[in-house]
Amino acid sequence: MPTLRVGYGEQGLSPVAFDTRFIEKPLSSLSVNFIELCVMNLMLSRLLSTSFLGLSLAALSLPAEARPEIASGDQWLEGVSQTECLSRADDFITELDVPNQGGEIDRTGYFDDGVFRILCYGGGEESSMVLVFSAHNESAEVAAQFLQFALEEISGQAIEAGQTL
């Protein structure tokens, strides 16, 4: 018959402070207190539910770890006021036909896989600075190409890649 070694410490049955006096008992003679069994079952249930909750929260946060690829650039617009710069940004967004929002000095457009923001700062009465931020969910190259395209369209001139990045 299988037996269980049980050690008795100074405080009674203690898994930590075993005394050197051991006795062997057959497993059939062991009795389990019903309250202890319920407490252990409750503790196990809490441990499992806490573990499940932790894993669920970790799984939900995984998509948040994906960072968009961002490109930014600027262009000085001689002879173009801030109002005209914003008007050009509006025309550009209208041509793209994408959802957008506008503020006092900025315009934001949204794609399925990215977003862009165009800011126009006044630089006197007859000049302004256009600043473009472009973000793509997966590709820095796509963000940089869109940035180049937006700056060329708003400024009305071709821009070399080295000037925008």
Buried (B, 14 or more C-beta within 10 A) or exposed (E): EEEEEEBBEEEEEEEEEBEEEEEEEEEEEEEEEEEEEEEEEEEEEEEEEEEEEEEEEEEEEEEEEEEBBBBBBBBEBEEBBBEBBBBBBBEBBEEBEBEBEBEEBBBBBEBEEBBBBBBBBBBEEEBBBBBBBBBBBEBBEBBBBBBBBBBBBBBEEEBEEEEBE
